[in-house]
Protein backbone atom coordinates (compact mmCIF):
# COMPACT_ATOMS: atom_id res chain seq x y z
CA UNK A 1 0.00 0.00 0.00
CA UNK A 2 1.55 3.32 -1.02
CA UNK A 3 2.40 5.71 1.81
CA UNK A 4 -0.25 8.30 0.90
CA UNK A 5 -3.00 5.69 0.83
CA UNK A 6 -1.83 4.33 4.18
CA UNK A 7 -1.82 7.82 5.69
CA UNK A 8 -5.30 8.58 4.32
CA UNK A 9 -6.67 5.29 5.68
CA UNK A 10 -5.17 5.98 9.13
CA UNK A 11 -6.66 9.50 9.16
CA UNK A 12 -9.95 8.02 7.91
CA UNK A 13 -10.11 5.64 10.85
CA UNK A 14 -9.46 8.52 13.25
CA UNK A 15 -12.10 10.77 11.65
CA UNK A 16 -15.02 8.41 11.95
CA UNK A 17 -14.19 5.46 9.74
CA UNK A 18 -14.00 3.06 12.67
CA UNK A 19 -17.46 4.10 13.87
CA UNK A 20 -19.06 3.72 10.48
CA UNK A 21 -17.39 0.36 9.92
CA UNK A 22 -18.80 -0.63 13.30
CA UNK A 23 -22.30 0.43 12.22
CA UNK A 24 -21.98 -1.61 9.03
CA UNK A 25 -20.82 -4.57 11.11
CA UNK A 26 -23.75 -4.10 13.48
CA UNK A 27 -26.14 -4.09 10.52
CA UNK A 28 -24.54 -7.31 9.24
CA UNK A 29 -24.79 -9.01 12.62
CA UNK A 30 -28.44 -8.00 12.99
CA UNK A 31 -29.14 -9.38 9.52
CA UNK A 32 -27.44 -12.70 10.39
CA UNK A 33 -29.36 -12.99 13.66
CA UNK A 34 -32.68 -12.62 11.85
CA UNK A 35 -31.81 -15.58 9.57
CA UNK A 36 -34.01 -14.03 6.86
CA UNK A 37 -31.43 -11.27 6.46
CA UNK A 38 -28.49 -13.55 5.72
CA UNK A 39 -28.42 -12.61 1.99
CA UNK A 40 -27.93 -8.94 2.98
CA UNK A 41 -25.39 -9.73 5.68
CA UNK A 42 -22.68 -10.69 3.21
CA UNK A 43 -22.94 -7.35 1.43
CA UNK A 44 -22.89 -5.53 4.77
CA UNK A 45 -19.76 -7.42 5.93
CA UNK A 46 -17.96 -6.61 2.66
CA UNK A 47 -18.90 -2.96 2.88
CA UNK A 48 -17.87 -2.86 6.57
CA UNK A 49 -14.36 -3.84 5.46
CA UNK A 50 -14.48 -1.27 2.67
CA UNK A 51 -15.67 1.37 5.14
CA UNK A 52 -12.76 0.58 7.43
CA UNK A 53 -10.14 1.14 4.69
CA UNK A 54 -11.73 2.92 1.71
CA UNK A 55 -8.69 4.54 0.13
CA UNK A 56 -7.24 2.29 -2.55
CA UNK A 57 -10.53 0.49 -3.16
CA UNK A 58 -13.73 1.27 -5.02
CA UNK A 59 -17.20 -0.16 -5.36
CA UNK A 60 -18.27 -1.25 -8.84
CA UNK A 61 -21.34 -2.85 -10.34
CA UNK A 62 -20.72 -6.60 -10.28
CA UNK A 63 -22.39 -7.20 -13.66
CA UNK A 64 -20.24 -4.55 -15.35
CA UNK A 65 -17.09 -5.86 -13.69
CA UNK A 66 -17.60 -9.57 -14.38
CA UNK A 67 -19.48 -9.16 -17.65
CA UNK A 68 -22.35 -11.39 -16.56
CA UNK A 69 -25.62 -10.98 -14.73
CA UNK A 70 -26.36 -12.90 -11.54
CA UNK A 71 -29.11 -13.04 -8.90
CA UNK A 72 -27.90 -9.87 -7.18
CA UNK A 73 -27.65 -7.81 -10.34
CA UNK A 74 -31.04 -8.71 -11.80
CA UNK A 75 -34.64 -8.12 -10.72
CA UNK A 76 -34.18 -10.04 -7.44
CA UNK A 77 -31.27 -7.76 -6.62
CA UNK A 78 -33.52 -4.74 -7.13
CA UNK A 79 -36.11 -6.20 -4.77
CA UNK A 80 -33.33 -7.00 -2.29
CA UNK A 81 -32.04 -3.44 -2.50
CA UNK A 82 -35.51 -2.03 -1.87
CA UNK A 83 -35.87 -4.20 1.24
CA UNK A 84 -32.38 -3.17 2.36
CA UNK A 85 -33.18 0.50 1.78
CA UNK A 86 -36.21 0.33 4.07
CA UNK A 87 -34.60 -1.78 6.82
CA UNK A 88 -31.03 -0.53 7.07
CA UNK A 89 -29.88 1.53 4.10
CA UNK A 90 -31.44 4.85 4.96
CA UNK A 91 -29.97 5.09 8.47
CA UNK A 92 -26.48 4.05 7.34
CA UNK A 93 -26.67 6.57 4.50
CA UNK A 94 -27.88 9.26 6.91
CA UNK A 95 -24.97 8.56 9.30
CA UNK A 96 -22.47 8.81 6.40
CA UNK A 97 -24.10 12.04 5.24
CA UNK A 98 -24.00 13.66 8.69
CA UNK A 99 -20.32 12.81 9.12
CA UNK A 100 -19.61 14.06 5.57
CA UNK A 101 -21.22 17.43 6.31
CA UNK A 102 -19.20 17.76 9.52
CA UNK A 103 -15.95 16.88 7.74
CA UNK A 104 -16.65 19.15 4.75
CA UNK A 105 -16.53 22.21 7.00
CA UNK A 106 -12.73 21.97 7.01
CA UNK A 107 -10.52 21.88 3.95
CA UNK A 108 -8.54 18.97 5.41
CA UNK A 109 -11.75 16.96 5.83
CA UNK A 110 -12.89 17.28 2.19
CA UNK A 111 -11.42 13.98 0.91
CA UNK A 112 -12.97 12.17 3.86
CA UNK A 113 -16.31 13.90 3.31
CA UNK A 114 -16.25 12.78 -0.33
CA UNK A 115 -15.50 9.19 0.75
CA UNK A 116 -18.44 9.29 3.19
CA UNK A 117 -20.75 10.56 0.42
CA UNK A 118 -19.69 7.67 -1.82
CA UNK A 119 -20.36 5.26 1.02
CA UNK A 120 -23.77 6.88 1.61
CA UNK A 121 -24.68 6.02 -1.98
CA UNK A 122 -23.55 2.44 -1.49
CA UNK A 123 -25.52 2.29 1.76
CA UNK A 124 -28.71 2.98 -0.16
CA UNK A 125 -28.21 0.32 -2.85
CA UNK A 126 -25.48 -2.24 -1.94
CA UNK A 127 -26.71 -5.48 -3.54
CA UNK A 128 -25.01 -6.12 -6.88
CA UNK A 129 -21.89 -4.16 -5.96
CA UNK A 130 -18.43 -5.49 -5.31
CA UNK A 131 -15.35 -3.91 -3.79
CA UNK A 132 -12.17 -3.99 -5.89
CA UNK A 133 -8.72 -2.46 -5.73
CA UNK A 134 -8.28 0.71 -7.75
CA UNK A 135 -5.15 -0.89 -9.18
CA UNK A 136 -7.26 -3.53 -10.97
CA UNK A 137 -6.60 -3.43 -14.71
CA UNK A 138 -10.25 -4.11 -15.54
CA UNK A 139 -11.30 -0.73 -14.11
CA UNK A 140 -9.16 1.41 -16.37
CA UNK A 141 -8.21 -0.62 -19.46
N, C-alpha and C positions, 0 to 999 in steps of 0.2 A: 504494500500500500504506500503510495507516494506520501511524502511528509506533509504536504498541504492538506491532502485528504484526511490523513490521520489527525492533524490539528483541528480541522473542521469537525470531524466526528467527535473528538474529545470536547470541544466547545459546545457541540450540539447536545451531548449528554448532560453537560452542566446547565444548559439553558432550557431544560424542559424535555429533552429527548427521553430521558430515563422514565419520566412520569407518563409520557404518552405511550411508550413501549409497554409500561406496566398496565395502562388502561386497555391496550390491545390484547395483552395477555389475559387480563381479567375477562374481557369479552369472550376470548377463546375458551377459557376454563368454564365460564357460564354455559357456553354453547355445548361443550362436551358433557357437562353435568346433566343437561336436559335430554340427552340422547338424540332427540329429534334434530338438534342443532349441530350434530357432528359434521355434516357436509360444510358448514360455514366455519367451523373451528379451524380447519386446516388453513383456509385463507387468512383467518385472523392470526394464527401462529406465524405464518410466513410474513405477514405485514408487521407483526410485532418485532420480528428480527430486522426488517427493513427500517422500521421506525427507530430502532436502537442505533443503527449505523447507516444513515441514508446516503451519505456522500460517497460516490463511487458506484452507486447502484441506481437503477431506474425501474419503474413499473411499465410493462408493455402489455398490449393485448396478446393473449396467448395464441389466438388463431392467426394473427398477423405474424407472430414470431415463428411459430411452428409450420405455418402454411396449411394447417388443417383444422377443421371445426371439431369440437368435442362437446360433451354434455354441458360444460360450464360456459361455453361460448355461444351456444344456440338459444332457443326459446326457453329451455329449462333454466339456463343461466340467468336470463332476464327475470324470470319468476323468482329465482333465488335471490337476485339482487334486490328486487322489490321487497321481499320478506326481510332481508338484511337491513335495508334502508329504514323500515318501520321499527324493527326491534333494536338495532344497535348502531346503524350507520349514522343517523342524524346526530346522536350525542357525541360520538367520536369526532365527527366532522366539526361540530360546534366547539369542542375542546381544542382542536387544532386551529380553528379560526380565531378563537380568543387569544391563544398564545401567539399566533401570527400577528395579530393587531398590536399586542404588547411589545413584541420584538421589533416591529416595523417602526416604532417611534424613534429608535436609535439607528444611526447609519450602520453601526457594527452589526446590528441584529437583522439587517435586510436579507442576507442569504439564508438565515435560519427561518425568517418569516416566510420566504418563498418556498422553502422545503416543507414547512407546515401547511401552506396552502395546497401544495401538490398532494400531500398526505390527506388533507381534508377531502379532496376530490376522490381519492382512492377509497376513503372511508365510506363515501356514499355509494360506490358501485365496485366492490372488490372482486366479485366472482368473474372469472374469465381473464384475470390479470396474472402476470407472473413477474417476479423480481429477477433482474439480470444485471450483470456487471456492465458498466458503461464502456468497458474495454472489449466487449463482445463484437466481433467482426460483422455479425448479422444486423446489428443496429445501424451501422454507418458503412455500407458496402463501398 
